[in-house]
Amino acid sequence: MELSKQSSRKLVVAGVATTVIALGLAAWFSRSPSVETQVTVKAQLTPPASASSAASVKKPAPAAAPHRPAEIKDPVPPGEPPAIRTKDQGAAALMALPELQAWSAAIEKNSGGKAHGGLLEYDPAPRKLNGKSYWQFSFVENSAEAAQRWESFLVSSSDDEILVEDATSEEAISLGRWRREKHPGKRTAVDN
């Protein structure tokens, strides 16, 4: 548990440092002349190759004033990123994972169509983790008798991140780590 708190602190510090650097760069670039303006000025100073070609060469349009971005706005206060993915979109993204599609097909085949794979929202309230909100779903084998949980997932509402809740370590792990360590593509039954 202590390792998890240290990791969370490091993520927060890294996020703050990244934001400060990004704001500094944005301020510096907003005060620098744009590359486009420098190129336009250089093109206007280049004389035509010969007098005869001068008549056929059109004069360049006057250089436009350099584009300055609107005033730099204050950064969004730390906290929760805005939701860009609805719960339904998150569920669709989760069901689009190749592992869940393969599991659904295996459940249908093994049960002769009597059971189906699907998602069950196990908590309607979004879970907060490292300053982000996640929709909480479990992939289940759903039959007339019961719904057996295969795996639980956290689907970010602010980006395309999907995490897997590791039942043994009780931590949320990335899809890549889950695939490397748990080999979900080989799973074909509840007890695997």
N, CA, C and O of each residue as an XYZ file, in Angstrom:
768
protein
N       0.832     -1.199      0.000
C       0.000      0.000      0.000
C       0.869      1.254      0.000
O       0.533      2.248     -0.643
N       2.017      1.203      0.742
C       2.910      2.345      0.798
C       3.504      2.633     -0.573
O       3.680      3.794     -0.943
N       3.812      1.586     -1.328
C       4.342      1.748     -2.678
C       3.344      2.470     -3.570
O       3.728      3.297     -4.396
N       2.066      2.158     -3.404
C       1.016      2.803     -4.189
C       0.953      4.295     -3.887
O       0.773      5.101     -4.800
N       1.100      4.676     -2.606
C       1.067      6.099     -2.232
C       2.266      6.829     -2.817
O       2.141      7.960     -3.286
N       3.439      6.175     -2.791
C       4.632      6.796     -3.367
C       4.462      6.987     -4.864
O       4.836      8.029     -5.402
N       3.905      5.997     -5.539
C       3.678      6.103     -6.974
C       2.705      7.232     -7.282
O       2.899      7.982     -8.239
N       1.665      7.353     -6.475
C       0.693      8.432     -6.677
C       1.360      9.789     -6.503
O       1.119     10.706     -7.288
N       2.199      9.921     -5.477
C       2.892     11.193     -5.255
C       3.801     11.528     -6.438
O       3.848     12.672     -6.890
N       4.518     10.526     -6.933
C       5.414     10.759     -8.063
C       4.624     11.188     -9.286
O       5.068     12.070    -10.022
N       3.460     10.585     -9.522
C       2.632     10.963    -10.659
C       2.148     12.407    -10.531
O       2.119     13.145    -11.515
N       1.770     12.804     -9.322
C       1.299     14.175     -9.099
C       2.433     15.157     -9.343
O       2.240     16.176    -10.006
N       3.621     14.860     -8.811
C       4.777     15.747     -8.998
C       5.129     15.828    -10.479
O       5.400     16.916    -10.987
N       5.131     14.700    -11.175
C       5.441     14.697    -12.602
C       4.412     15.513    -13.380
O       4.772     16.247    -14.300
N       3.140     15.392    -13.020
C       2.092     16.148    -13.694
C       2.248     17.644    -13.502
O       2.091     18.416    -14.448
N       2.557     18.054    -12.282
C       2.753     19.487    -11.987
C       3.966     20.011    -12.743
O       3.915     21.100    -13.314
N       5.060     19.246    -12.754
C       6.268     19.685    -13.457
C       6.003     19.817    -14.954
O       6.452     20.776    -15.581
N       5.286     18.872    -15.521
C       4.959     18.924    -16.941
C       4.112     20.149    -17.260
O       4.336     20.807    -18.276
N       3.149     20.459    -16.409
C       2.289     21.617    -16.621
C       3.101     22.909    -16.570
O       2.903     23.792    -17.403
N       4.009     23.031    -15.608
C       4.834     24.239    -15.479
C       5.707     24.410    -16.720
O       5.832     25.519    -17.240
N       6.304     23.334    -17.193
C       7.154     23.410    -18.389
C       6.319     23.801    -19.602
O       6.737     24.644    -20.396
N       5.144     23.196    -19.751
C       4.283     23.509    -20.892
C       3.862     24.974    -20.879
O       3.851     25.624    -21.925
N       3.517     25.495    -19.710
C       3.124     26.904    -19.624
C       4.294     27.829    -19.967
O       4.110     28.844    -20.639
N       5.496     27.477    -19.505
C       6.672     28.278    -19.817
C       6.950     28.306    -21.310
O       7.241     29.360    -21.876
N       6.860     27.140    -21.946
C       7.077     27.074    -23.397
C       6.000     27.850    -24.150
O       6.298     28.538    -25.126
N       4.764     27.742    -23.706
C       3.678     28.467    -24.368
C       3.919     29.979    -24.282
O       3.721     30.701    -25.259
N       4.342     30.445    -23.125
C       4.613     31.874    -22.960
C       5.780     32.303    -23.840
O       5.727     33.365    -24.460
N       6.829     31.496    -23.904
C       7.995     31.841    -24.712
C       7.636     31.885    -26.189
O       8.021     32.822    -26.888
N       6.894     30.870    -26.684
C       6.526     30.842    -28.091
C       5.554     31.954    -28.454
O       5.566     32.424    -29.591
N       4.725     32.382    -27.534
C       3.767     33.446    -27.858
C       4.467     34.788    -28.023
O       3.917     35.691    -28.653
N       5.651     34.935    -27.478
C       6.380     36.197    -27.591
C       7.438     36.164    -28.695
O       8.003     37.208    -29.020
N       7.722     34.999    -29.280
C       8.721     34.861    -30.350
C       8.064     35.124    -31.693
O       6.893     34.792    -31.880
N       8.809     35.724    -32.650
C       8.233     35.873    -33.992
C       8.028     34.494    -34.585
O       8.816     33.576    -34.356
N       6.972     34.366    -35.339
C       6.660     33.047    -35.890
C       7.602     32.709    -37.037
O       8.118     33.603    -37.708
N       7.823     31.427    -37.258
C       8.676     30.951    -38.344
C       8.075     31.362    -39.681
O       8.810     31.702    -40.609
N       6.759     31.336    -39.794
C       6.082     31.701    -41.034
C       6.435     33.124    -41.444
O       6.676     33.384    -42.623
N       6.470     34.046    -40.491
C       6.787     35.440    -40.774
C       8.225     35.562    -41.263
O       8.492     36.319    -42.197
N       9.150     34.838    -40.657
C      10.547     34.902    -41.061
C      10.710     34.400    -42.491
O      11.450     35.005    -43.267
N      10.053     33.332    -42.853
C      10.147     32.777    -44.199
C       9.555     33.743    -45.217
O      10.132     33.931    -46.287
N       8.428     34.354    -44.913
C       7.784     35.294    -45.826
C       8.686     36.486    -46.094
O       8.822     36.908    -47.242
N       9.291     37.027    -45.078
C      10.177     38.174    -45.239
C      11.364     37.786    -46.107
O      11.759     38.560    -46.980
N      11.937     36.622    -45.894
C      13.079     36.173    -46.668
C      12.700     36.032    -48.139
O      13.494     36.398    -49.006
N      11.537     35.524    -48.441
C      11.094     35.356    -49.824
C      10.913     36.707    -50.502
O      11.179     36.830    -51.698
N      10.476     37.703    -49.781
C      10.272     39.015    -50.377
C      11.596     39.695    -50.709
O      11.629     40.520    -51.622
N      12.667     39.392    -50.025
C      13.947     40.039    -50.244
C      14.740     39.387    -51.373
O      15.732     39.965    -51.817
N      14.347     38.214    -51.852
C      15.069     37.515    -52.901
C      14.735     38.153    -54.249
O      13.566     38.170    -54.635
N      15.735     38.684    -54.983
C      15.462     39.312    -56.287
C      15.197     38.254    -57.339
O      15.637     37.114    -57.187
N      14.476     38.608    -58.421
C      14.233     37.651    -59.502
C      15.554     37.254    -60.159
O      16.535     37.992    -60.084
N      15.575     36.088    -60.801
C      16.795     35.538    -61.393
C      17.280     36.382    -62.567
O      18.486     36.582    -62.714
N      16.389     36.875    -63.392
C      16.803     37.706    -64.534
C      15.729     38.747    -64.804
O      14.606     38.648    -64.309
N      16.095     39.749    -65.600
C      15.149     40.823    -65.904
C      13.989     40.311    -66.740
O      12.858     40.769    -66.575
N      14.254     39.361    -67.641
C      13.180     38.859    -68.492
C      12.186     38.024    -67.686
O      10.990     38.020    -67.975
N      12.683     37.331    -66.692
C      11.756     36.534    -65.872
C      11.052     37.402    -64.849
O      10.072     36.968    -64.244
N      11.534     38.624    -64.643
C      10.925     39.501    -63.650
C       9.506     39.858    -64.029
O       8.646     40.003    -63.160
N       9.249     40.003    -65.334
C       7.909     40.356    -65.774
C       6.932     39.216    -65.533
O       5.753     39.449    -65.267
N       7.424     37.974    -65.627
C       6.526     36.830    -65.450
C       6.333     36.452    -63.986
O       5.413     35.705    -63.654
N       7.180     36.954    -63.126
C       7.072     36.630    -61.704
C       6.150     37.633    -61.038
O       6.346     38.844    -61.143
N       5.155     37.121    -60.359
C       4.250     38.014    -59.630
C       4.906     38.429    -58.333
O       5.628     37.660    -57.699
N       4.640     39.646    -57.962
C       5.172     40.115    -56.693
C       4.415     39.439    -55.561
O       3.198     39.268    -55.631
N       5.134     39.061    -54.528
C       4.454     38.410    -53.406
C       3.534     39.390    -52.687
O       3.765     40.598    -52.655
N       2.515     38.832    -52.130
C       1.579     39.653    -51.361
C       2.300     40.177    -50.132
O       3.231     39.544    -49.635
N       1.873     41.328    -49.644
C       2.530     41.863    -48.454
C       2.390     40.867    -47.303
O       1.384     40.171    -47.168
N       3.419     40.829    -46.496
C       3.432     39.899    -45.366
C       2.337     40.264    -44.380
O       2.152     41.427    -44.024
N       1.629     39.256    -43.959
C       0.578     39.478    -42.961
C       1.235     39.674    -41.604
O       2.351     39.217    -41.356
N       0.541     40.336    -40.772
C       1.061     40.517    -39.417
C       1.179     39.150    -38.766
O       0.328     38.286    -38.976
N       2.214     38.948    -37.989
C       2.377     37.644    -37.360
C       1.159     37.301    -36.502
O       0.598     38.146    -35.805
N       0.780     36.035    -36.584
C      -0.377     35.562    -35.810
C       0.034     35.400    -34.361
O       0.931     34.619    -34.042
N      -0.598     36.110    -33.521
C      -0.352     36.001    -32.084
C      -1.538     35.277    -31.456
O      -2.689     35.630    -31.714
N      -1.271     34.290    -30.653
C      -2.384     33.609    -29.996
C      -3.081     34.548    -29.026
O      -2.501     35.517    -28.537
N      -4.320     34.237    -28.767
C      -5.059     35.018    -27.778
C      -4.300     34.954    -26.465
O      -3.436     34.098    -26.273
N      -4.620     35.836    -25.597
C      -3.948     35.849    -24.308
C      -3.900     34.444    -23.721
O      -4.855     33.675    -23.824
N      -2.798     34.140    -23.122
C      -2.653     32.824    -22.499
C      -3.600     32.765    -21.320
O      -3.590     33.617    -20.431
N      -4.412     31.736    -21.348
C      -5.393     31.577    -20.278
C      -4.758     30.858    -19.106
O      -3.805     30.094    -19.262
N      -5.295     31.114    -17.951
C      -4.816     30.409    -16.766
C      -5.059     28.926    -16.957
O      -6.070     28.530    -17.538
N      -4.136     28.099    -16.469
C      -4.340     26.665    -16.605
C      -5.544     26.206    -15.810
O      -5.935     26.821    -14.818
N      -6.120     25.109    -16.273
C      -7.231     24.519    -15.545
C      -6.696     24.067    -14.195
O      -5.646     23.428    -14.135
N      -7.386     24.381    -13.125
C      -6.875     23.992    -11.820
C      -6.729     22.470    -11.737
O      -7.485     21.728    -12.365
N      -5.750     22.019    -10.955
C      -5.574     20.579    -10.830
C      -6.855     19.936    -10.341
O      -7.635     20.540     -9.606
N      -7.046     18.750    -10.747
C      -8.254     18.043    -10.358
C      -8.682     17.136    -11.472
O      -7.849     16.505    -12.122
N      -9.930     17.066    -11.694
C     -10.490     16.125    -12.638
C     -10.503     16.693    -14.054
O     -11.004     17.794    -14.280
N      -9.943     15.926    -15.024
C     -10.036     16.364    -16.414
C     -11.486     16.307    -16.887
O     -12.282     15.541    -16.344
N     -11.834     17.101    -17.881
C     -13.216     17.080    -18.368
C     -13.545     15.735    -19.014
O     -12.691     15.111    -19.644
N     -14.769     15.306    -18.854
C     -15.206     14.037    -19.442
C     -15.315     14.185    -20.950
O     -15.978     15.094    -21.450
N     -14.659     13.287    -21.667
C     -14.771     13.296    -23.120
C     -15.361     11.985    -23.621
O     -15.632     11.830    -24.811
N     -15.558     11.045    -22.703
C     -16.114      9.746    -23.073
C     -17.244      9.416    -22.115
O     -17.061      9.387    -20.899
N     -18.417      9.168    -22.686
C     -19.567      8.804    -21.868
C     -19.410      7.370    -21.374
O     -18.532      6.634    -21.824
N     -20.261      6.996    -20.459
C     -20.251      5.641    -19.928
C     -20.510      4.624    -21.037
O     -19.867      3.576    -21.090
N     -21.457      4.940    -21.922
C     -21.764      4.040    -23.043
C     -20.582      3.920    -24.000
O     -20.291      2.829    -24.491
N     -19.904      5.023    -24.267
C     -18.727      4.984    -25.134
C     -17.611      4.179    -24.478
O     -16.889      3.446    -25.154
N     -17.471      4.317    -23.164
C     -16.467      3.541    -22.435
C     -16.762      2.050    -22.502
O     -15.855      1.242    -22.696
N     -18.042      1.681    -22.340
C     -18.433      0.271    -22.423
C     -18.172     -0.270    -23.828
O     -17.709     -1.400    -23.979
N     -18.464      0.524    -24.848
C     -18.227      0.095    -26.226
C     -16.730     -0.102    -26.488
O     -16.336     -1.062    -27.150
N     -15.899      0.808    -25.969
C     -14.448      0.683    -26.135
C     -13.937     -0.575    -25.434
O     -13.053     -1.265    -25.944
N     -14.487     -0.858    -24.290
C     -14.090     -2.052    -23.538
C     -14.486     -3.319    -24.285
O     -13.686     -4.248    -24.397
N     -15.702     -3.365    -24.790
C     -16.166     -4.554    -25.514
C     -15.457     -4.716    -26.862
O     -15.496     -5.794    -27.455
N     -14.815     -3.660    -27.344
C     -14.071     -3.748    -28.601
C     -12.693     -4.392    -28.409
O     -12.024     -4.720    -29.388
N     -12.265     -4.574    -27.151
C     -10.971     -5.220    -26.913
C     -10.993     -6.634    -27.487
O     -11.977     -7.352    -27.308
N      -9.938     -7.042    -28.168
C      -9.928     -8.382    -28.774
C     -10.104     -9.501    -27.748
O     -10.722    -10.523    -28.045
N      -9.571     -9.313    -26.554
C      -9.717    -10.341    -25.517
C     -11.179    -10.537    -25.137
O     -11.633    -11.674    -25.011
N     -11.918     -9.457    -24.953
C     -13.317     -9.572    -24.558
C     -14.172    -10.132    -25.692
O     -15.130    -10.864    -25.447
N     -13.829     -9.791    -26.915
C     -14.556    -10.368    -28.048
C     -14.304    -11.870    -28.126
O     -15.229    -12.643    -28.376
N     -13.047    -12.289    -27.913
C     -12.722    -13.723    -27.940
C     -13.405    -14.445    -26.787
O     -13.911    -15.553    -26.961
N     -13.423    -13.826    -25.617
C     -14.087    -14.437    -24.460
C     -15.573    -14.620    -24.746
O     -16.136    -15.678    -24.463
N     -16.206    -13.595    -25.303
C     -17.641    -13.679    -25.613
C     -17.923    -14.826    -26.575
O     -18.875    -15.583    -26.383
N     -17.098    -14.953    -27.606
C     -17.277    -16.028    -28.583
C     -17.083    -17.395    -27.929
O     -17.836    -18.328    -28.207
N     -16.071    -17.516    -27.056
C     -15.816    -18.793    -26.377
C     -16.971    -19.163    -25.442
O     -17.362    -20.328    -25.370
N     -17.510    -18.185    -24.733
C     -18.640    -18.445    -23.823
C     -19.844    -18.946    -24.617
O     -20.482    -19.926    -24.231
N     -20.151    -18.282    -25.711
C     -21.278    -18.689    -26.570
C     -21.073    -20.123    -27.062
O     -21.978    -20.955    -26.989
N     -19.865    -20.393    -27.564
C     -19.574    -21.705    -28.138
C     -19.613    -22.806    -27.068
O     -20.252    -23.841    -27.258
N     -18.924    -22.573    -25.943
C     -18.838    -23.589    -24.886
C     -20.183    -23.888    -24.235
O     -20.403    -24.996    -23.748
N     -21.077    -22.914    -24.224
C     -22.375    -23.116    -23.561
C     -23.471    -23.504    -24.552
O     -24.616    -23.726    -24.158
N     -23.128    -23.585    -25.814
C     -24.144    -23.874    -26.818
C     -25.171    -22.757    -26.929
O     -26.333    -23.003    -27.253
N     -24.743    -21.540    -26.661
C     -25.637    -20.382    -26.763
C     -26.467    -20.123    -25.516
O     -27.317    -19.233    -25.522
N     -26.241    -20.885    -24.439
C     -27.017    -20.695    -23.202
C     -26.422    -19.624    -22.287
O     -27.089    -19.149    -21.367
N     -25.198    -19.254    -22.535
C     -24.556    -18.199    -21.746
C     -23.939    -17.195    -22.714
O     -23.630    -17.523    -23.860
N     -23.770    -15.985    -22.239
C     -23.255    -14.902    -23.074
C     -22.254    -14.086    -22.266
O     -22.363    -13.980    -21.045
N     -21.285    -13.516    -22.958
C     -20.366    -12.582    -22.320
C     -20.949    -11.189    -22.371
O     -21.616    -10.825    -23.339
N     -20.705    -10.411    -21.339
C     -21.213     -9.049    -21.322
C     -20.589     -8.228    -20.219
O     -19.771     -8.721    -19.442
N     -20.979     -6.981    -20.161
C     -20.462     -6.079    -19.139
C     -21.516     -5.819    -18.080
O     -22.710     -5.722    -18.364
N     -21.045     -5.712    -16.875
C     -21.891     -5.382    -15.741
C     -21.228     -4.206    -15.039
O     -20.063     -4.283    -14.649
N     -21.966     -3.127    -14.882
C     -21.430     -1.978    -14.157
C     -21.529     -2.298    -12.676
O     -22.631     -2.412    -12.140
N     -20.399     -2.442    -12.012
C     -20.455     -2.861    -10.614
C     -20.536     -1.707     -9.628
O     -20.770     -1.925     -8.439
N     -20.349     -0.497    -10.098
C     -20.580      0.668     -9.246
C     -20.908      1.840    -10.165
O     -20.069      2.230    -10.977
N     -22.110      2.411    -10.057
C     -22.483      3.502    -10.967
C     -21.697      4.795    -10.733
O     -21.620      5.642    -11.623
N     -21.118      4.949     -9.554
C     -20.332      6.155     -9.271
C     -18.942      5.987     -9.871
O     -18.307      4.954     -9.660
N     -18.456      6.975    -10.609
C     -17.099      6.860    -11.156
C     -16.069      6.732    -10.025
O     -16.216      7.330     -8.959
N     -15.045      5.952    -10.281
C     -13.966      5.786     -9.304
C     -12.884      6.802     -9.603
O     -12.494      6.970    -10.758
N     -12.396      7.479     -8.581
C     -11.319      8.458     -8.728
C      -9.993      7.751     -8.475
O      -9.818      7.065     -7.467
N      -9.061      7.933     -9.412
C      -7.743      7.326     -9.284
C      -6.735      8.262     -9.925
O      -6.845      8.575    -11.111
N      -5.767      8.707     -9.166
C      -4.728      9.620     -9.651
C      -5.311     10.852    -10.336
O      -4.798     11.298    -11.362
N      -6.373     11.395     -9.773
C      -6.974     12.622    -10.286
C      -7.881     12.431    -11.489
O      -8.346     13.417    -12.062
N      -8.145     11.198    -11.890
C      -9.012     10.933    -13.038
C     -10.218     10.116    -12.602
O     -10.183      9.408    -11.595
N     -11.288     10.233    -13.388
C     -12.498      9.455    -13.131
C     -12.549      8.265    -14.081
O     -12.207      8.371    -15.259
N     -12.976      7.151    -13.547
C     -13.074      5.922    -14.333
C     -14.449      5.290    -14.141
O     -14.965      5.225    -13.026
N     -15.042      4.819    -15.258
C     -16.253      4.012    -15.194
C     -15.816      2.616    -14.755
O     -14.738      2.159    -15.136
N     -16.641      1.937    -13.959
C     -16.272      0.647    -13.386
C     -17.145     -0.465    -13.972
O     -18.361     -0.482    -13.779
N     -16.507     -1.389    -14.690
C     -17.225     -2.486    -15.323
C     -16.559     -3.818    -14.999
O     -15.351     -3.885    -14.771
N     -17.357     -4.861    -14.984
C     -16.831     -6.222    -14.926
C     -17.309     -6.954    -16.168
O     -18.460     -6.809    -16.581
N     -16.421     -7.737    -16.758
C     -16.819     -8.634    -17.836
C     -17.322     -9.898    -17.158
O     -16.626    -10.480    -16.325
N     -18.539    -10.327    -17.515
C     -19.155    -11.479    -16.857
C     -19.623    -12.499    -17.885
O     -19.925    -12.181    -19.035
N     -19.666    -13.743    -17.412
C     -20.304    -14.825    -18.156
C     -21.712    -14.897    -17.599
O     -21.916    -15.282    -16.448
N     -22.684    -14.525    -18.422
C     -24.057    -14.381    -17.970
C     -24.897    -15.556    -18.466
O     -25.061    -15.752    -19.670
N     -25.431    -16.338    -17.515
C     -26.307    -17.459    -17.867
C     -27.608    -17.315    -17.086
O     -27.765    -16.374    -16.309
N     -28.545    -18.244    -17.290
C     -29.824    -18.194    -16.582
C     -29.619    -18.383    -15.082
O     -30.401    -17.871    -14.281
N     -28.581    -19.109    -14.699
C     -28.341    -19.385    -13.280
C     -27.618    -18.248    -12.553
O     -27.965    -17.914    -11.421
N     -26.611    -17.655    -13.204
C     -25.803    -16.650    -12.511
C     -24.954    -15.865    -13.496
O     -24.858    -16.202    -14.676
N     -24.352    -14.824    -12.987
C     -23.358    -14.053    -13.736
C     -22.022    -14.255    -13.033
O     -21.852    -13.856    -11.880
N     -21.079    -14.874    -13.729
C     -19.757    -15.128    -13.175
C     -18.783    -14.070    -13.683
O     -18.636    -13.876    -14.889
N     -18.119    -13.387    -12.748
C     -17.164    -12.347    -13.113
C     -15.872    -12.980    -13.633
O     -15.317    -13.891    -13.018
N     -15.410    -12.479    -14.773
C     -14.127    -12.912    -15.315
C     -13.035    -11.906    -14.976
O     -11.934    -12.288    -14.579
N     -13.341    -10.615    -15.133
C     -12.342     -9.575    -14.925
C     -13.044     -8.249    -14.689
O     -14.148     -8.031    -15.189
N     -12.409     -7.359    -13.928
C     -12.963     -6.019    -13.688
C     -12.046     -4.976    -14.318
O     -10.822     -5.102    -14.307
N     -12.680     -3.942    -14.868
C     -11.962     -2.917    -15.626
C     -12.344     -1.519    -15.153
O     -13.440     -1.296    -14.637
N     -11.423     -0.593    -15.339
C     -11.659      0.834    -15.119
C     -11.450      1.523    -16.462
O     -10.386      1.399    -17.069
N     -12.466      2.249    -16.926
C     -12.417      2.907    -18.227
C     -12.451      4.414    -17.988
O     -13.422      4.943    -17.448
N     -11.387      5.097    -18.392
C     -11.265      6.535    -18.160
C     -12.353      7.313    -18.892
O     -12.704      6.999    -20.030
N     -12.877      8.330    -18.220
C     -13.870      9.198    -18.852
C     -13.220     10.384    -19.549
O     -13.893     11.118    -20.274
N     -11.899     10.587    -19.337
C     -11.246     11.765    -19.907
C     -10.269     11.452    -21.032
O      -9.776     12.374    -21.682
N      -9.972     10.172    -21.281
C      -9.106      9.799    -22.399
C      -9.364      8.340    -22.742
O     -10.353      7.765    -22.290
N      -8.489      7.738    -23.535
C      -8.734      6.370    -23.998
C      -8.126      5.284    -23.111
O      -8.037      4.128    -23.525
N      -7.716      5.635    -21.917
C      -7.083      4.673    -21.011
C      -8.085      3.652    -20.468
O      -9.201      3.996    -20.078
N      -7.657      2.394    -20.454
C      -8.410      1.311    -19.832
C      -7.451      0.589    -18.899
O      -6.363      0.185    -19.310
N      -7.852      0.429    -17.650
C      -7.046     -0.284    -16.656
C      -7.762     -1.562    -16.261
O      -8.980     -1.674    -16.405
N      -7.002     -2.523    -15.766
C      -7.555     -3.788    -15.308
C      -7.299     -3.872    -13.810
O      -6.190     -3.608    -13.344
N      -8.328     -4.238    -13.063
C      -8.165     -4.393    -11.615
C      -7.619     -5.788    -11.345
O      -8.315     -6.785    -11.539
N      -6.378     -5.850    -10.900
C      -5.731     -7.119    -10.608
C      -6.250     -7.635     -9.264
O      -6.022     -7.018     -8.224
N      -6.943     -8.762     -9.296
C      -7.569     -9.308     -8.089
C      -6.539     -9.755     -7.056
O      -6.804     -9.670     -5.857
N      -5.376    -10.228     -7.489
C      -4.385    -10.706     -6.524
C      -3.657     -9.570     -5.824
O      -3.448     -9.632     -4.613
N      -3.269     -8.538     -6.555
C      -2.520     -7.441     -5.937
C      -3.412     -6.262     -5.538
O      -2.954     -5.340     -4.863
N      -4.665     -6.288     -5.946
C      -5.627     -5.212     -5.660
C      -5.169     -3.857     -6.194
O      -5.447     -2.820     -5.593
N      -4.471     -3.874     -7.314
C      -4.062     -2.621     -7.945
C      -4.614     -2.559     -9.360
O      -4.958     -3.581     -9.953
N      -4.692     -1.355     -9.886
C      -5.132     -1.149    -11.267
C      -3.896     -1.169    -12.142
O      -2.963     -0.394    -11.932
N      -3.891     -2.066    -13.133
C      -2.733     -2.200    -14.010
C      -3.117     -1.855    -15.447
O      -4.291     -1.895    -15.815
N      -2.125     -1.519    -16.238
C      -2.371     -1.150    -17.627
C      -2.756     -2.378    -18.444
O      -2.499     -3.513    -18.043
N      -3.381     -2.130    -19.607
C      -3.720     -3.236    -20.505
C      -2.467     -3.986    -20.942
O      -2.472     -5.214    -21.016
N      -1.400     -3.257    -21.231
C      -0.156     -3.892    -21.670
C       0.397     -4.837    -20.616
O       0.786     -5.964    -20.921
N       0.429     -4.374    -19.388
C       0.933     -5.225    -18.294
C       0.022     -6.430    -18.098
O       0.498     -7.548    -17.898
N      -1.275     -6.204    -18.153
C      -2.245     -7.285    -18.005
C      -2.025     -8.352    -19.067
O      -2.039     -9.547    -18.774
N      -1.822     -7.910    -20.294
C      -1.594     -8.852    -21.392
C      -0.297     -9.630    -21.200
O      -0.252    -10.837    -21.439
N       0.773     -8.928    -20.760
C       2.064     -9.593    -20.550
C       2.024    -10.597    -19.404
O       2.545    -11.706    -19.523
N       1.405    -10.206    -18.299
C       1.457    -11.023    -17.088
C       0.343    -12.053    -16.978
O       0.567    -13.138    -16.442
N      -0.841    -11.743    -17.467
C      -2.005    -12.612    -17.242
C      -2.383    -13.443    -18.465
O      -3.133    -14.411    -18.333
N      -1.889    -13.095    -19.639
C      -2.171    -13.826    -20.883
C      -3.670    -14.060    -21.085
O      -4.100    -15.207    -21.210
N      -4.472    -12.990    -21.118
C      -5.919    -13.152    -21.218
C      -6.404    -13.766    -22.528
O      -7.517    -14.289    -22.587
N      -5.588    -13.709    -23.577
C      -5.975    -14.294    -24.846
C      -6.077    -15.815    -24.789
O      -6.719    -16.427    -25.642
N      -5.457    -16.417    -23.804
C      -5.476    -17.883    -23.668
C      -6.634    -18.356    -22.791
O      -6.881    -19.557    -22.681
N      -7.330    -17.433    -22.182
C      -8.395    -17.787    -21.231
C      -9.667    -18.193    -21.979
O     -10.093    -17.512    -22.912
N     -10.274    -19.321    -21.554
C     -11.489    -19.777    -22.210
C     -12.566    -20.186    -21.226
O     -13.646    -20.594    -21.654
N     -12.321    -20.094    -19.916
C     -13.329    -20.501    -18.933
C     -13.241    -19.604    -17.707
O     -12.274    -18.865    -17.527
N     -14.272    -19.682    -16.866
C     -14.359    -18.857    -15.654
C     -13.194    -19.122    -14.722
O     -12.621    -18.180    -14.174
N     -12.832    -20.371    -14.530
C     -11.829    -20.708    -13.512
C     -10.397    -20.518    -13.986
O      -9.480    -20.824    -13.224
N     -10.152    -20.041    -15.177
C      -8.762    -19.816    -15.638
C      -8.199    -18.550    -15.074
O      -7.050    -18.207    -15.354
